Every structure is written in structure tokens, then in C-alpha cells.
Amino acid sequence: MVDVICEHCGKHFSVRNYRKETARFCSRKCKDNSLKGKAPWNKQEQIMIKCEYCEKQFSVVRSRVATARFCSRACQNKWLAKNLKKYGPDNPMYKTGSSPNHYRREAFRIHGEKCNRCGTTENLVVHHIDENRNNNPLDGSNWEILCKRCHQLHHGCIDKLPKRI
């Protein structure tokens, strides 16, 4: 046993040898009294920032100050609806005057709705021949319609599968 001095009341108390480095208080009461008015050890300091939509003040922990922008999910959704254009050239996903999945419809229109290798009409995907999914010429020269099985075989994801019956 080792004698230690309480940080709150200054009283001497005994602890086992292995606890001498961590023992700070003689009782739960001394510990509670010494920490009164201080933030709990497991809570981070709260910092007030202003919501970008409603401009109300709200609190966040220090680690979120750089990323927090809204006081609630509702304010975030209202801000998004107001500030992001959903259609046309103002949309960040807008390319070549069409929606991101426009090439899929065009590929099926040009090449038909069946696998170019096995002929099935189930589980079809559009394969980009040059493997660049951003290269979508409207003449369909970079597209091939494949079923998921043939697509996985092409990319080597699966070695051999039994033939369809």
C-alpha cells in the first residue's frame, strides 16, 4: 500500500501500489466536488455557430466547426431546395443536355434489349467498350449491351459458370 494525497481536500489516503499513478481523490464526494462546474471529461467543448439557412445560433463540438452548416436536417433540405437547380445546365450533374442515365436508354434503343453475347433479355447492363463510363457518344459506338453474367465474365470477376439451360 502507498500513501497518496487527495487533490481536493488534502487528506492522506492509501491505495494499492499499482494505482498510485492514477489515484487523485480520497472519495467519490471529493471527486464530484472538485469537478463541479467543469465539463465532464468525456464531453467536448461546445462552440456556437450560425445556421446558413435560418441564421439561428446552434452549438457543435469543436471537431465539427469546419463542417457543420445547418442547425437541423430541415434547414439543410430547405437550403438545398432553394440553392440547387434540379434541371438544366445549373445542375452539377448536367452533361451534354441529358440526365446521367440518358445513355442507358439510348444504348437500349440503338442496340436492342438483349445481351449481345448470349442473347438473354434478363439482367441487362450497358458495358462501355473503352471502360470509361464518362465517354458516351450519342451514336452508341462505345456501348455494348450485356447481361450481368457476360459482363462479369468479360471483366474477369468470375472464371467459369455453367451454361444456361
C-alpha positions as CSV (number, residue, x, y, z in Angstrom):
1,M,0.0,0.0,0.0
2,V,1.1,3.5,-0.8
3,D,0.1,6.9,0.8
4,V,-1.4,9.5,-1.6
5,I,-2.7,13.0,-1.0
6,C,-6.3,13.9,-2.2
7,E,-6.2,16.7,-4.8
8,H,-9.4,18.2,-3.3
9,C,-9.2,18.1,0.5
10,G,-5.5,17.3,1.0
11,K,-6.2,14.3,3.2
12,H,-3.8,11.3,3.1
13,F,-5.3,8.0,1.9
14,S,-3.9,4.6,1.0
15,V,-4.1,2.8,-2.4
16,R,-2.5,-0.3,-3.8
17,N,0.9,0.2,-5.4
18,Y,-0.4,-0.3,-9.0
19,R,-2.9,2.6,-8.5
20,K,-0.6,5.2,-7.1
21,E,-0.2,7.0,-10.5
22,T,-4.0,7.3,-11.2
23,A,-5.5,7.8,-7.7
24,R,-6.3,11.5,-7.3
25,F,-9.2,11.7,-4.8
26,C,-9.9,10.0,-1.4
27,S,-13.6,9.6,-2.1
28,R,-16.4,9.9,-4.7
29,K,-17.6,13.0,-2.8
30,C,-14.2,14.8,-3.2
31,K,-14.1,13.8,-6.9
32,D,-17.6,15.2,-7.5
33,N,-16.9,18.4,-5.6
34,S,-13.6,19.1,-7.4
35,L,-15.2,18.6,-10.8
36,K,-18.3,20.6,-10.1
37,G,-18.7,23.4,-12.7
38,K,-16.3,21.8,-15.1
39,A,-17.2,20.0,-18.3
40,P,-17.2,16.2,-17.9
41,W,-14.1,14.5,-19.1
42,N,-15.9,12.7,-21.9
43,K,-17.7,15.8,-23.3
44,Q,-16.1,18.1,-25.8
45,E,-16.4,21.9,-25.6
46,Q,-19.4,23.2,-27.4
47,I,-19.0,26.1,-29.8
48,M,-21.8,28.4,-31.1
49,I,-22.1,28.9,-34.9
50,K,-24.8,30.3,-37.1
51,C,-27.1,28.2,-39.4
52,E,-26.7,29.1,-43.1
53,Y,-30.4,28.9,-43.7
54,C,-32.3,30.3,-40.7
55,E,-29.3,32.2,-39.2
56,K,-30.1,30.9,-35.7
57,Q,-27.2,30.2,-33.3
58,F,-26.6,26.5,-32.6
59,S,-23.8,24.6,-30.8
60,V,-21.5,22.0,-32.1
61,V,-18.4,20.3,-30.8
62,R,-15.0,21.8,-31.8
63,S,-14.3,18.9,-34.2
64,R,-17.4,19.8,-36.3
65,V,-17.0,23.6,-36.6
66,A,-15.4,23.3,-40.0
67,T,-18.1,21.1,-41.5
68,A,-21.4,22.0,-39.6
69,R,-23.5,24.4,-41.7
70,F,-27.1,23.9,-40.6
71,C,-28.9,23.6,-37.2
72,S,-31.2,20.8,-38.4
73,R,-31.9,18.4,-41.3
74,A,-34.9,20.5,-42.2
75,C,-32.8,23.7,-42.6
76,Q,-30.4,21.7,-44.7
77,N,-33.1,20.4,-47.0
78,K,-34.7,23.9,-47.4
79,W,-31.3,25.4,-48.3
80,L,-30.7,22.6,-50.9
81,A,-34.1,23.1,-52.4
82,K,-33.6,26.9,-52.7
83,N,-30.0,26.9,-53.8
84,L,-29.6,23.9,-56.1
85,K,-31.2,23.9,-59.5
86,K,-32.6,20.4,-60.3
87,Y,-32.7,20.6,-64.0
88,G,-30.7,22.1,-66.9
89,P,-27.1,23.5,-67.1
90,D,-27.2,24.8,-63.5
91,N,-27.4,21.2,-62.1
92,P,-23.9,19.9,-61.2
93,M,-24.8,16.5,-62.9
94,Y,-25.7,18.2,-66.1
95,K,-23.7,17.0,-69.1
96,T,-24.5,17.2,-72.8
97,G,-28.1,18.2,-72.2
98,S,-29.2,14.9,-70.7
99,S,-29.7,13.1,-67.4
100,P,-26.9,10.9,-66.1
101,N,-28.8,7.7,-67.1
102,H,-29.8,9.0,-70.5
103,Y,-27.1,6.9,-72.2
104,R,-28.7,3.7,-70.9
105,R,-32.0,4.5,-72.6
106,E,-30.1,5.4,-75.8
107,A,-28.0,2.3,-75.7
108,F,-31.1,0.0,-75.5
109,R,-32.7,2.0,-78.3
110,I,-29.7,1.6,-80.6
111,H,-28.5,-1.9,-79.8
112,G,-31.8,-3.6,-78.7
113,E,-32.8,-5.0,-75.3
114,K,-30.9,-8.3,-75.4
115,C,-27.4,-9.4,-74.5
116,N,-25.0,-9.1,-77.5
117,R,-23.1,-12.2,-76.4
118,C,-25.6,-14.8,-75.1
119,G,-29.0,-13.3,-76.3
120,T,-30.8,-13.3,-72.9
121,T,-33.2,-10.4,-72.1
122,E,-32.7,-10.6,-68.3
123,N,-30.4,-8.5,-66.0
124,L,-29.1,-6.3,-68.7
125,V,-26.4,-3.6,-68.3
126,V,-24.6,-1.2,-70.6
127,H,-20.9,-2.0,-70.9
128,H,-18.6,0.8,-72.0
129,I,-16.2,-0.8,-74.5
130,D,-13.3,1.5,-73.6
131,E,-14.2,1.1,-69.9
132,N,-14.6,4.9,-69.5
133,R,-18.2,5.4,-68.3
134,N,-17.9,9.1,-69.0
135,N,-17.3,8.5,-72.7
136,N,-20.9,8.4,-74.0
137,P,-21.0,9.3,-77.7
138,L,-24.6,9.5,-78.9
139,D,-24.0,7.2,-81.9
140,G,-23.6,4.3,-79.4
141,S,-20.1,3.4,-80.6
142,N,-18.8,2.9,-77.0
143,W,-21.7,0.9,-75.7
144,E,-22.4,-2.8,-75.7
145,I,-25.5,-4.4,-74.1
146,L,-24.5,-7.4,-71.8
147,C,-26.3,-9.4,-69.2
148,K,-24.7,-9.3,-65.8
149,R,-23.2,-12.8,-66.2
150,C,-21.5,-11.9,-69.5
151,H,-20.3,-8.6,-68.1
152,Q,-18.7,-10.3,-65.1
153,L,-17.1,-12.9,-67.5
154,H,-15.7,-10.0,-69.6
155,H,-14.1,-8.3,-66.7
156,G,-12.8,-11.5,-65.2
157,C,-14.8,-11.3,-62.0
158,I,-15.8,-14.9,-62.4
159,D,-13.9,-17.6,-64.2
160,K,-16.4,-20.1,-65.4
161,L,-20.1,-20.5,-65.0
162,P,-22.3,-23.3,-66.2
163,K,-24.1,-22.6,-69.4
164,R,-27.8,-21.5,-69.2
165,I,-30.3,-24.2,-69.8
